Amino acid sequence: MATAAFRDADRQQVSMLAGMEKKSLIWLAQRMPARVNSDHLTMLGFVAMLGAGLCYWAARWERLALLGVIAALVVNWFGDSLDGTLARVRSRLRPRYGFYVDHITDAIGTFFLLGGIGLSGYMSPLIAMGLLVAYFMLSIEVYLTTYTIGTFHLSFWSFGPTELRVLLCIGNVALFWYPVVTVLGRRCLLFDVGGACGIAGMGLMLVWSAVRHTRQLYEAERLP
């Protein structure tokens, strides 16, 4: 399979923690043992995401498992965020392979994460399913943009994967003490409220991005 014609997409990362995170990842990559490669880190991040889903499921019977979710998310950040940086620092880039493997494992891992939340009893299965659908639709928009425009967006409105992990960790701490909240006089599951906000937020991001990129492509290929 020829690789000469392949052009890697421009990466756009403008999230709140991007600057600090980039410096931290480069520092870690420069000190990573030679026997550890990017595939090891990708697999570590993937297994950690599966572990987070299992911890949510276990939290149905033991609330302390919510703390296990936080630990799994930290490990997931380490593996999922560092794999690409390690490849760039060592000049061992495989753009197509890395892009494909990274995002197919993200998709499967997110399925297990949200599946675990939906089975935990802390979020309604319907809300968890809605979050999963919204995530996949937004991911499709990102991948279509990467292919048609050549720009890979790693964040929306200053939020990227790292910021979402931080929010989820904070949510788990709150969930440990306050699984049920009162909203407009009605008692609701805390994660149902957060999940509904997440669905609405991703929906707005999807519409905004789709309109913007459709207009950009229309102008680029305007018919005479």
N, CA and C of each residue as an Amber inpcrd file, in Angstrom:
protein
   672
   0.8570000  -1.1940000   0.0000000   0.0000000   0.0000000   0.0000000
   0.8920000   1.2430000   0.0000000   0.7490000   2.0920000  -1.0170000
   1.5980000   3.2810000  -1.1370000   1.2510000   4.3170000  -0.0810000
   2.2850000   5.0270000   0.4000000   2.0610000   6.0510000   1.4220000
   2.4820000   7.4340000   0.9550000   3.1300000   7.5400000  -0.2250000
   3.6870000   8.8210000  -0.6550000   2.6280000   9.8840000  -0.8530000
   1.4210000   9.4860000  -1.2880000   0.3850000  10.4620000  -1.5940000
  -0.4120000  10.8730000  -0.3600000  -0.1900000  10.2010000   0.7610000
  -0.9900000  10.4990000   1.9490000  -0.4960000  11.7670000   2.6210000
  -1.4310000  12.6310000   2.9750000  -1.0990000  13.8710000   3.6680000
  -1.8350000  13.9040000   5.0000000  -1.0680000  13.9720000   6.0690000
  -1.6600000  13.9910000   7.4000000  -2.4610000  15.2810000   7.6000000
  -3.5960000  15.1730000   8.2870000  -4.4480000  16.3390000   8.5190000
  -3.8010000  17.2850000   9.5320000  -4.1110000  18.5710000   9.4070000
  -3.6750000  19.5490000  10.3940000  -4.4490000  19.3350000  11.6910000
  -3.7410000  19.2790000  12.7980000  -4.3620000  19.0630000  14.1030000
  -4.6680000  20.4040000  14.7450000  -5.9170000  20.5840000  15.1830000
  -6.3150000  21.8120000  15.8730000  -6.7310000  21.4640000  17.2970000
  -5.9340000  21.9210000  18.2490000  -6.1940000  21.6680000  19.6570000
  -6.1580000  23.0020000  20.3930000  -7.3450000  23.5250000  20.7360000
  -7.4290000  24.8370000  21.3770000  -8.1870000  24.7390000  22.7020000
  -8.0780000  23.5930000  23.3580000  -8.7810000  23.4150000  24.6220000
  -8.0930000  24.1830000  25.7440000  -8.7730000  24.3020000  26.8630000
  -8.2830000  25.1000000  27.9870000  -6.9480000  24.6080000  28.5340000
  -6.7670000  23.3010000  28.5750000  -5.5750000  22.7260000  29.1920000
  -4.5200000  22.3210000  28.1640000  -4.7420000  22.6670000  26.8870000
  -3.8890000  22.1600000  25.8070000  -2.4270000  22.5300000  25.9950000
  -2.1350000  23.8020000  26.3290000  -0.7490000  24.2420000  26.4630000
  -0.0090000  23.5000000  27.5500000  -0.6040000  23.4460000  28.7230000
   0.0240000  22.7530000  29.8530000   0.1340000  21.2520000  29.5810000
  -0.9080000  20.6970000  28.9660000  -0.9050000  19.2650000  28.6810000
   0.1940000  18.9030000  27.6880000   0.3680000  19.7160000  26.6500000
   1.3910000  19.4310000  25.6460000   2.7780000  19.3950000  26.2640000
   3.0910000  20.3710000  27.1090000   4.3950000  20.3920000  27.7740000
   4.5820000  19.1640000  28.6630000   3.5350000  18.7880000  29.3800000
   3.6140000  17.6310000  30.2740000   3.8360000  16.3410000  29.4870000
   3.1180000  16.2000000  28.3660000   3.2330000  14.9840000  27.5620000
   4.6170000  14.8630000  26.9260000   5.1640000  15.9780000  26.4520000
   6.5140000  15.9370000  25.8790000   7.5240000  15.5590000  26.9530000
   7.3780000  16.1260000  28.1570000   8.2710000  15.8020000  29.2710000
   8.2040000  14.3060000  29.5950000   6.9920000  13.7520000  29.6260000
   6.8280000  12.3240000  29.9110000   7.4050000  11.4690000  28.7870000
   7.1400000  11.8730000  27.5320000   7.6160000  11.0880000  26.3880000
   9.1370000  11.0210000  26.3430000   9.7920000  12.1210000  26.6930000
  11.2560000  12.1490000  26.6670000  11.8670000  11.2470000  27.7360000
  11.0960000  10.8710000  28.7410000  11.6020000  10.0470000  29.8300000
  11.0100000   8.6330000  29.8220000  10.2580000   8.3110000  28.7830000
   9.6540000   6.9840000  28.6960000  10.7120000   5.9370000  28.3520000
  10.7290000   4.8030000  29.0380000  11.7200000   3.7580000  28.7280000
  11.6390000   3.3280000  27.2670000  12.7900000   2.9920000  26.6770000
  12.8560000   2.6490000  25.2560000  12.0000000   1.4320000  24.9260000
  11.8090000   0.5240000  25.8780000  11.0500000  -0.6960000  25.6080000
   9.5450000  -0.4260000  25.4930000   9.1040000   0.7660000  25.9110000
   7.6830000   1.1400000  25.8090000   7.4690000   1.8880000  24.5040000
   6.5070000   1.4330000  23.6930000   6.2130000   2.1290000  22.4470000
   4.7740000   2.6280000  22.4240000   4.3880000   3.2700000  21.3310000
   3.0660000   3.8890000  21.2350000   1.9380000   2.8590000  21.3030000
   2.1580000   1.6790000  20.7200000   1.1240000   0.6430000  20.7630000
   0.8420000   0.2160000  22.1920000   1.8870000   0.1200000  23.0100000
   1.6990000  -0.2440000  24.4260000   0.8100000   0.7910000  25.1230000
   1.0650000   2.0670000  24.8430000   0.2960000   3.1280000  25.4900000
  -1.1430000   3.1470000  24.9950000  -1.3460000   2.9170000  23.6880000
  -2.7100000   2.8590000  23.1480000  -3.5010000   1.7440000  23.8150000
  -2.8640000   0.5720000  23.9480000  -3.5430000  -0.5610000  24.5890000
  -3.8110000  -0.2770000  26.0590000  -2.8700000   0.3890000  26.7340000
  -3.0870000   0.7490000  28.1340000  -4.3000000   1.6610000  28.2820000
  -4.3930000   2.6770000  27.4220000  -5.5400000   3.5770000  27.4730000
  -6.8470000   2.8570000  27.1890000  -6.8290000   1.9370000  26.2460000
  -8.0290000   1.1760000  25.8850000  -8.4870000   0.2920000  27.0450000
  -7.5530000  -0.4470000  27.6360000  -7.8960000  -1.3180000  28.7700000
  -8.4070000  -0.4920000  29.9460000  -7.8200000   0.6840000  30.1600000
  -8.2640000   1.5450000  31.2560000  -9.7000000   2.0130000  31.0420000
 -10.0680000   2.3020000  29.7800000 -11.4480000   2.7140000  29.5080000
 -12.4260000   1.5630000  29.7610000 -12.0320000   0.3490000  29.3740000
 -12.8660000  -0.8110000  29.6910000 -12.9860000  -0.9750000  31.2050000
 -11.8760000  -0.7380000  31.9110000 -11.9020000  -0.8270000  33.3660000
 -12.8300000   0.1980000  33.9900000 -12.8680000   1.4080000  33.4110000
 -13.7690000   2.4470000  33.9240000 -15.2220000   2.0090000  33.7770000
 -15.5440000   1.4180000  32.6210000 -16.9120000   0.9200000  32.4210000
 -17.2690000  -0.1670000  33.4090000 -16.3330000  -1.0850000  33.6690000
 -16.5820000  -2.1610000  34.6310000 -16.7480000  -1.6100000  36.0390000
 -15.9720000  -0.5810000  36.3780000 -16.1090000   0.0300000  37.7040000
 -17.4740000   0.6790000  37.8740000 -17.9610000   1.3450000  36.8220000
 -19.3080000   1.9150000  36.9070000 -20.3360000   0.8140000  37.1320000
 -20.2130000  -0.2730000  36.4090000 -21.1340000  -1.3920000  36.5700000
 -21.0610000  -1.9490000  37.9910000 -19.8240000  -2.0830000  38.5220000
 -19.6410000  -2.6020000  39.8850000 -20.1930000  -1.6450000  40.9290000
 -20.2440000  -0.3400000  40.5920000 -20.7430000   0.6540000  41.5470000
 -22.2220000   0.4600000  41.8460000 -22.8890000  -0.3490000  41.0520000
 -24.2990000  -0.6650000  41.3300000 -24.4370000  -1.3500000  42.6850000
 -23.3910000  -2.0760000  43.0770000 -23.4070000  -2.8120000  44.3480000
 -22.4360000  -2.2290000  45.3700000 -21.3450000  -1.5960000  44.9070000
 -20.3440000  -1.0510000  45.8160000 -19.9520000   0.3480000  45.3460000
 -20.3670000   1.3420000  46.1220000 -20.1650000   2.7330000  45.7180000
 -18.6900000   3.1040000  45.6080000 -17.8250000   2.4220000  46.3520000
 -16.3940000   2.7250000  46.2960000 -15.8040000   2.4900000  44.9060000
 -16.4950000   1.7150000  44.0900000 -16.0200000   1.4790000  42.7280000
 -15.9820000   2.7700000  41.9120000 -16.7230000   3.7980000  42.3470000
 -16.6650000   5.0900000  41.6630000 -15.2710000   5.6940000  41.7510000
 -14.5510000   5.4000000  42.8390000 -13.1760000   5.8760000  42.9570000
 -12.2670000   5.1440000  41.9740000 -12.6160000   3.8730000  41.6920000
 -11.8800000   3.1170000  40.6920000 -12.0310000   3.7230000  39.3050000
 -13.2100000   4.3200000  39.0330000 -13.4220000   4.9940000  37.7540000
 -12.4260000   6.1390000  37.5910000 -12.2410000   6.9200000  38.6520000
 -11.3120000   8.0560000  38.5910000  -9.9000000   7.5710000  38.2920000
  -9.4750000   6.5140000  38.9730000  -8.1360000   5.9650000  38.7290000
  -8.0080000   5.4780000  37.2850000  -9.0540000   4.8160000  36.7740000
  -9.0280000   4.3090000  35.4030000  -8.9710000   5.4450000  34.3930000
  -9.6640000   6.5520000  34.6720000  -9.6430000   7.6940000  33.7590000
  -8.2640000   8.3550000  33.7250000  -7.5740000   8.3770000  34.8650000
  -6.2110000   8.9250000  34.9080000  -5.2840000   8.0620000  34.0450000
  -5.3980000   6.7420000  34.1870000  -4.5770000   5.8310000  33.3850000
  -4.9340000   5.9600000  31.9070000  -6.2260000   6.1200000  31.6120000
  -6.6500000   6.2960000  30.2240000  -6.0450000   7.5600000  29.6230000
  -6.0480000   8.6540000  30.4010000  -5.4230000   9.8850000  29.9080000
  -3.9530000   9.6420000  29.6000000  -3.2600000   8.9660000  30.4910000
  -1.8240000   8.7150000  30.3100000  -1.5710000   7.9540000  29.0080000
  -2.2960000   6.8630000  28.8030000  -2.0610000   6.0480000  27.6180000
  -2.5870000   6.6780000  26.3450000  -3.8080000   7.1980000  26.3840000
  -4.4550000   7.7060000  25.1790000  -3.8440000   9.0220000  24.7200000
  -3.3790000   9.8390000  25.6260000  -2.8160000  11.1320000  25.2630000
  -1.3310000  11.0540000  24.9290000  -0.6250000  10.0970000  25.5340000
   0.8210000  10.0480000  25.3790000   1.2660000   9.2470000  24.1560000
   0.4030000   8.3680000  23.6280000   0.8530000   7.4940000  22.5380000
   1.3070000   8.2840000  21.3120000   0.5070000   9.2620000  20.8860000
   0.8780000  10.0620000  19.7250000   2.0830000  10.9500000  19.9930000
   2.1530000  11.5260000  21.1960000   3.2940000  12.3760000  21.5430000
   4.5850000  11.5710000  21.5350000   4.5390000  10.3530000  22.0410000
   5.7290000   9.5000000  22.0490000   6.2030000   9.2190000  20.6240000
   5.2550000   8.9530000  19.7280000   5.6200000   8.6960000  18.3280000
   6.2560000   9.9240000  17.6890000   5.7230000  11.1130000  17.9990000
   6.2880000  12.3360000  17.4140000   7.6710000  12.6470000  17.9960000
   7.8320000  12.4690000  19.3010000   9.1220000  12.7500000  19.9320000
  10.2070000  11.8190000  19.3830000   9.8480000  10.5640000  19.1270000
  10.8200000   9.5860000  18.6410000  10.8970000   9.5280000  17.1120000
  10.1100000  10.3720000  16.4400000  10.0430000  10.3620000  14.9670000
   9.6910000   8.9650000  14.4570000   8.6910000   8.3650000  15.0830000
   8.2170000   7.0410000  14.6990000   6.7480000   7.1150000  14.2870000
   6.4180000   8.0840000  13.4640000   5.0320000   8.3460000  13.1080000
   4.5210000   7.3510000  12.0690000   3.2900000   6.8990000  12.2890000
   2.5440000   6.0950000  11.3080000   1.1630000   6.7330000  11.2110000
   1.0100000   7.7940000  10.4050000  -0.1910000   8.6380000  10.4580000
  -1.5030000   7.8830000  10.2600000  -1.5760000   7.0340000   9.2310000
  -2.8400000   6.3320000   8.9720000  -3.1210000   5.2840000  10.0320000
  -2.1100000   4.4810000  10.3300000  -2.2660000   3.4400000  11.3460000
  -2.6120000   4.0560000  12.7040000  -1.8580000   5.0840000  13.0910000
  -2.0910000   5.7100000  14.3890000  -3.4670000   6.3280000  14.4920000
  -3.8880000   7.0520000  13.4380000  -5.2030000   7.6860000  13.4540000
  -6.3000000   6.6370000  13.5700000  -6.1870000   5.5740000  12.7790000
  -7.2360000   4.5450000  12.7830000  -7.3180000   3.8250000  14.1220000
  -6.1810000   3.3190000  14.5890000  -6.1810000   2.5360000  15.8230000
  -6.6030000   3.3920000  17.0140000  -6.1130000   4.6220000  17.0730000
  -6.4390000   5.5080000  18.1910000  -7.9450000   5.7360000  18.2790000
  -8.5820000   5.9720000  17.1430000  -9.9880000   6.3610000  17.1900000
 -10.9540000   5.1860000  17.1860000 -10.5420000   4.0440000  16.6520000
 -11.4100000   2.8790000  16.7830000 -11.4090000   2.3750000  18.2260000
 -10.2460000   2.4490000  18.8890000 -10.2140000   2.0580000  20.3000000
 -10.9740000   3.0650000  21.1600000 -10.9170000   4.3510000  20.8050000
 -11.7000000   5.3580000  21.5280000 -13.1930000   5.0640000  21.4100000
 -13.6320000   4.7040000  20.2060000 -15.0540000   4.4420000  19.9770000
 -15.5260000   3.2410000  20.7890000 -14.7450000   2.1680000  20.7490000
 -15.1260000   0.9620000  21.5060000 -15.0550000   1.2350000  23.0030000
 -14.0080000   1.9370000  23.4270000 -13.8720000   2.2540000  24.8410000
 -15.0120000   3.1150000  25.3520000 -15.4400000   4.1010000  24.5530000
 -16.5540000   4.9560000  24.9620000 -17.8490000   4.1630000  25.0490000
 -18.0240000   3.2050000  24.1500000 -19.2060000   2.3270000  24.2190000
 -19.2500000   1.5900000  25.5520000 -18.1110000   1.0340000  25.9660000
 -18.0740000   0.3160000  27.2350000 -18.2310000   1.2630000  28.4160000
 -17.6430000   2.4610000  28.3320000 -17.7670000   3.4280000  29.4240000
 -19.2240000   3.8100000  29.6490000 -19.8910000   4.2230000  28.5730000
 -21.2790000   4.6480000  28.7120000 -22.2110000   3.4680000  28.9730000
 -21.8250000   2.2910000  28.4650000 -22.5990000   1.1030000  28.8090000
 -22.5330000   0.8210000  30.2930000 -21.3380000   0.9650000  30.8810000
 -21.1970000   0.7700000  32.3180000 -21.9810000   1.7890000  33.1170000
 -21.9720000   3.0470000  32.6590000 -22.7530000   4.0790000  33.3530000
 -24.2380000   3.7510000  33.2810000 -24.6920000   3.3030000  32.0980000
 -26.1120000   2.9740000  31.9480000 -26.5510000   1.8050000  32.8010000
 -25.6090000   0.9080000  33.1400000 -25.9260000  -0.2570000  33.9690000
 -25.6580000  -0.0070000  35.4510000 -25.1290000   1.1680000  35.7760000
 -24.7060000   1.4370000  37.1580000 -25.8590000   1.7480000  38.1030000
 -26.9770000   2.1930000  37.5500000 -28.0690000   2.6630000  38.3970000
 -27.9590000   4.1340000  38.7360000 -26.8330000   4.7690000  38.3460000
 -26.6360000   6.1920000  38.6060000 -27.0400000   7.0660000  37.4170000
 -27.3620000   6.4420000  36.2970000 -27.8510000   7.1570000  35.1270000
 -28.8750000   6.2760000  34.4210000 -29.9470000   6.8910000  33.9420000
 -30.9580000   6.1380000  33.2060000 -30.3550000   5.5850000  31.9170000
 -30.6500000   4.3360000  31.5680000 -30.1090000   3.7650000  30.3260000
 -30.4320000   4.6090000  29.0960000 -31.6050000   5.2510000  29.0780000
 -31.9800000   6.0640000  27.9230000 -31.0670000   7.2750000  27.7820000
 -30.7170000   7.9050000  28.9070000 -29.7940000   9.0460000  28.8600000
 -28.4120000   8.5880000  28.4210000 -27.9650000   7.4380000  28.9390000
 -26.6580000   6.9060000  28.5340000 -26.6360000   6.6080000  27.0400000
 -27.7290000   6.0530000  26.5100000 -27.8130000   5.7690000  25.0860000
 -27.7960000   7.0650000  24.2730000 -28.4910000   8.0840000  24.7700000
 -28.4960000   9.3740000  24.0910000 -27.1090000   9.9890000  24.0410000
 -26.3490000   9.8660000  25.1380000 -24.9770000  10.3660000  25.1630000
 -24.1050000   9.6300000  24.1520000 -24.2890000   8.3140000  24.0720000
 -23.4960000   7.5160000  23.1430000 -23.7910000   7.9120000  21.6950000
 -25.0660000   8.0870000  21.3780000 -25.4530000   8.4910000  20.0210000
 -24.8880000   9.8760000  19.6950000 -25.0020000  10.8040000  20.6460000
 -24.4860000  12.1560000  20.4240000 -22.9760000  12.1290000  20.2170000
 -22.2770000  11.3230000  21.0010000 -20.8220000  11.2020000  20.8540000
 -20.4580000  10.6570000  19.4810000 -21.1450000   9.5970000  19.0510000
 -20.8220000   9.0070000  17.7550000 -21.1430000   9.9580000  16.6070000
 -22.2470000  10.7000000  16.7100000 -22.5830000  11.6520000  15.6480000
 -21.5540000  12.7720000  15.5650000 -21.1060000  13.2690000  16.7150000
 -20.0870000  14.3130000  16.7080000 -18.7620000  13.7580000  16.1830000
 -18.4610000  12.5080000  16.5170000 -17.2420000  11.8840000  16.0100000
 -17.2930000  11.7510000  14.4910000 -18.4480000  11.3630000  13.9620000
 -18.6080000  11.2520000  12.5050000 -18.3410000  12.5980000  11.8440000
 -18.8470000  13.6740000  12.4440000 -18.6210000  15.0090000  11.8780000
 -17.1320000  15.3440000  11.8830000 -16.4400000  14.9970000  12.9500000
 -15.0050000  15.2610000  13.0400000 -14.2510000  14.4930000  11.9630000
 -14.5870000  13.2220000  11.7700000 -13.8690000  12.4020000  10.7950000
 -14.1770000  12.8470000   9.3620000 -15.4160000  13.2500000   9.1010000
 -15.7580000  13.7610000   7.7750000 -14.9980000  15.0550000   7.4820000
 -14.8840000  15.9000000   8.4990000 -14.1310000  17.1420000   8.3360000
 -12.6470000  16.8520000   8.0870000 -12.1270000  15.8660000   8.7910000
 -10.7270000  15.4890000   8.5970000 -10.4860000  15.0470000   7.1620000
 -11.4230000  14.2810000   6.6120000 -11.2600000  13.7690000   5.2450000
 -11.4830000  14.8460000   4.1900000 -12.5330000  15.6460000   4.3510000
 -12.9070000  16.5880000   3.2880000 -12.1570000  17.9120000   3.3450000
 -11.7870000  18.3570000   4.5470000 -11.1380000  19.6690000   4.7000000
  -9.6660000  19.5250000   5.0610000  -9.3000000  18.3850000   5.6500000
  -7.9080000  18.1760000   6.0190000  -7.5410000  18.7710000   7.3550000
  -8.5440000  19.0230000   8.1970000  -8.3030000  19.5720000   9.5320000
  -8.9350000  18.6470000  10.5640000  -8.1310000  18.2170000  11.5310000
  -8.6120000  17.3230000  12.5750000  -8.8190000  18.1230000  13.8480000
 -10.0800000  18.2860000  14.2420000 -10.4270000  19.0630000  15.4350000
 -10.4090000  18.1600000  16.6640000  -9.5090000  18.4670000  17.5900000
  -9.4240000  17.6970000  18.8250000 -10.2510000  18.3070000  19.9460000
 -10.8440000  19.4740000  19.7170000 -11.6100000  20.1270000  20.7800000
 -12.7020000  20.9940000  20.1710000 -13.7100000  21.2790000  20.9800000
 -14.8060000  22.1670000  20.6150000 -15.0370000  23.1370000  21.7600000
 -15.0900000  24.4350000  21.4230000 -15.4300000  25.4530000  22.4230000
 -14.5570000  25.3100000  23.6810000 -13.2690000  25.1260000  23.4840000
 -12.2760000  25.0220000  24.5650000 -12.3780000  23.7380000  25.3740000
 -13.1880000  22.7690000  24.8950000 -13.2940000  21.4850000  25.5850000
 -12.7720000  20.3820000  24.6840000 -11.8740000  19.5880000  25.2320000
 -11.3550000  18.4290000  24.5250000 -11.4570000  17.2030000  25.4140000
 -10.8750000  16.0820000  24.9890000 -10.9570000  14.8500000  25.7840000
 -10.4480000  14.9970000  27.2140000  -9.3560000  15.7470000  27.4030000
  -8.8020000  15.8940000  28.7540000  -9.7600000  16.6540000  29.6630000
 -10.3370000  17.7350000  29.1490000 -11.2970000  18.5110000  29.9510000
 -12.5140000  17.6610000  30.3030000 -12.9540000  16.8180000  29.3720000
 -14.1020000  15.9550000  29.6480000 -13.7660000  14.9150000  30.7120000
 -12.5440000  14.4110000  30.6870000 -12.1330000  13.4680000  31.7410000
 -12.1380000  14.1520000  33.1050000 -11.6340000  15.3890000  33.1410000
 -11.6110000  16.1380000  34.4070000 -13.0380000  16.3470000  34.9140000
 -13.9430000  16.7480000  34.0280000 -15.3420000  16.9400000  34.4210000
 -15.9570000  15.6510000  34.9380000 -15.6470000  14.5360000  34.2760000
 -16.2060000  13.2580000  34.7080000 -15.6500000  12.8520000  36.0690000
 -14.3750000  13.1260000  36.3160000 -13.7990000  12.8270000  37.6330000
 -14.4640000  13.6630000  38.7200000 -14.6540000  14.9620000  38.4300000
 -15.3470000  15.8220000  39.3920000 -16.7720000  15.3210000  39.6210000
 -17.4280000  14.9160000  38.5280000 -18.7800000  14.3760000  38.6430000
 -18.8380000  13.1330000  39.5000000 -17.8060000  12.2940000  39.4240000
 -17.7790000  11.0780000  40.2360000 -17.6460000  11.3940000  41.7180000
 -16.8460000  12.4160000  42.0340000 -16.7190000  12.8210000  43.4370000
 -18.0740000  13.3130000  43.9530000 -18.7480000  14.1400000  43.1510000
 -20.0750000  14.6280000  43.5440000 -21.0710000  13.4750000  43.6360000
 -20.9770000  12.5340000  42.6750000 -21.8950000  11.4010000  42.6470000
 -21.7510000  10.5360000  43.8880000 -20.5360000  10.4340000  44.3980000
 -20.2820000   9.6100000  45.5720000 -21.1110000  10.0880000  46.7680000
 -21.2870000  11.4240000  46.8650000 -22.0010000  11.9840000  48.0080000
 -23.4380000  12.3800000  47.6840000 -23.6830000  12.7810000  46.4480000
 -25.0150000  13.2930000  46.0950000 -25.5130000  12.6510000  44.8020000
 -25.8940000  11.3750000  44.8510000 -26.3600000  10.7100000  43.6230000
 -27.7010000  11.2410000  43.1100000 -28.4660000  11.8770000  44.0070000
 -29.7720000  12.4200000  43.6360000 -29.8050000  13.9060000  43.9710000
 -30.3210000  14.7210000  43.0560000 -30.4270000  16.1720000  43.2650000
 -31.8560000  16.6040000  42.9680000 -32.1730000  17.8130000  43.4130000
 -33.5050000  18.3760000  43.1600000 -33.3800000  19.4750000  42.1240000
 -34.1180000  19.3470000  41.0250000 -34.1110000  20.3250000  39.9470000
 -35.5460000  20.7550000  39.6780000 -35.8190000  22.0420000  39.8670000
 -37.1760000  22.5960000  39.6590000 -38.2200000  21.8170000  40.4590000
 -37.8420000  21.4790000  41.6850000 -38.7810000  20.7970000  42.5700000
 -38.9020000  19.3020000  42.3500000 -38.1480000  18.7440000  41.4030000
 -38.2050000  17.3130000  41.1230000 -36.8760000  16.6560000  41.4700000
 -36.9650000  15.4670000  42.0580000 -35.7550000  14.7170000  42.3890000
 -35.2860000  13.9520000  41.1580000 -34.0150000  14.1480000  40.8100000
 -33.4530000  13.5320000  39.6050000 -32.0960000  12.9230000  39.9450000
 -31.7130000  11.9280000  39.1810000 -30.3600000  11.4050000  39.3000000
 -29.3680000  12.4730000  38.8410000 -28.2990000  12.6690000  39.6140000
 -27.3060000  13.6790000  39.2730000 -26.7540000  13.4650000  37.8670000
 -26.4550000  12.2090000  37.5310000 -25.8740000  11.9310000  36.2250000
 -26.9050000  12.0300000  35.0950000 -28.1800000  11.9400000  35.4210000
 -29.1910000  12.2010000  34.3890000 -29.1750000  13.6750000  34.0040000
 -29.0210000  14.5410000  35.0110000 -28.9440000  15.9790000  34.7330000
 -27.6810000  16.2830000  33.9300000 -26.5490000  15.7380000  34.3810000
 -25.2960000  15.9550000  33.6590000 -25.3390000  15.3660000  32.2630000
 -25.9440000  14.1850000  32.1330000 -26.0420000  13.5460000  30.8290000
 -26.9040000  14.3400000  29.8640000 -28.0180000  14.8730000  30.3650000
 -28.8840000  15.6860000  29.5160000 -28.1560000  16.9450000  29.0450000
 -27.3810000  17.5550000  29.9490000 -26.5800000  18.7240000  29.5520000
 -25.5280000  18.3360000  28.5120000 -24.9350000  17.1560000  28.6820000
 -23.9440000  16.6830000  27.7260000 -24.5450000  16.4470000  26.3470000
 -25.7360000  15.8540000  26.3040000 -26.4170000  15.6210000  25.0250000
 -26.7190000  16.9460000  24.3420000 -27.2450000  17.9000000  25.1130000
 -27.5560000  19.2120000  24.5460000 -26.3030000  19.9070000  24.0350000
 -25.2070000  19.8380000  24.8240000 -23.9630000  20.4800000  24.4260000
 -23.3850000  19.8750000  23.1640000 -23.3410000  18.5490000  23.0890000
 -22.8060000  17.9030000  21.8950000 -23.7030000  18.1350000  20.6850000
 -25.0150000  18.2130000  20.9450000 -25.9300000  18.5110000  19.8480000
 -25.6800000  19.8840000  19.2530000 -25.4620000  20.8700000  20.1150000
 -25.1670000  22.2230000  19.6370000 -23.8310000  22.2630000  18.8970000
 -22.8280000  21.5640000  19.4270000 -21.5300000  21.4970000  18.7400000
 -21.6830000  20.8770000  17.3560000 -22.4880000  19.8230000  17.2730000
 -22.6880000  19.1430000  15.9940000 -23.3350000  20.0730000  14.9690000
 -24.4060000  20.7560000  15.3760000 -25.1040000  21.6480000  14.4560000
 -24.1860000  22.7950000  14.0250000 -23.5000000  23.4010000  14.9880000
 -22.6020000  24.5190000  14.6850000 -21.5030000  24.0990000  13.7170000
 -20.8870000  22.9480000  13.9750000 -19.8050000  22.4800000  13.1140000
 -20.3170000  22.0870000  11.7370000 -21.4620000  21.4070000  11.6980000
 -21.9980000  20.9670000  10.4090000 -22.3450000  22.1490000   9.5150000
 -22.9640000  23.1700000  10.0840000 -23.3140000  24.3540000   9.2980000
 -22.0560000  25.0700000   8.8190000 -21.0910000  25.2350000   9.7080000
 -19.8540000  25.9450000   9.3590000 -19.0750000  25.2170000   8.2700000
 -18.9470000  23.9140000   8.3950000 -18.1560000  23.1680000   7.4290000
 -18.8990000  22.9690000   6.1070000 -20.2250000  22.8580000   6.1750000
 -20.9940000  22.7820000   4.9300000 -20.8300000  24.0620000   4.1280000
 -20.9110000  25.1880000   4.8110000 -20.7140000  26.4700000   4.1170000
 -19.3050000  26.5780000   3.5670000 -18.3040000  26.1330000   4.3370000
 -16.9180000  26.2010000   3.8790000 -16.7070000  25.3610000   2.6270000
 -17.2660000  24.1640000   2.6060000 -17.1160000  23.2850000   1.4470000
 -17.9080000  23.7920000   0.2470000 -19.0740000  24.3800000   0.5160000
 -19.8750000  24.9450000  -0.5740000 -19.1190000  26.0770000  -1.2680000
 -18.5030000  26.9400000  -0.4680000 -17.7370000  28.0520000  -1.0400000
 -16.5030000  27.5490000  -1.7810000 -15.8960000  26.4760000  -1.2740000
 -14.7000000  25.9360000  -1.9280000 -15.0100000  25.2590000  -3.2520000
 -16.2470000  24.7410000  -3.3870000 -16.6170000  24.0310000  -4.5930000
 -17.8800000  24.6160000  -5.2230000 -17.9430000  25.9200000  -5.1930000
 -19.0980000  26.6090000  -5.7770000 -19.1530000  26.3430000  -7.2880000
 -20.3260000  25.9680000  -7.7730000 -20.5070000  25.6930000  -9.1980000
 -20.5860000  27.0070000  -9.9840000 -20.0620000  27.0320000 -11.2280000
 -20.1260000  28.2570000 -12.0310000 -21.5630000  28.5600000 -12.4570000
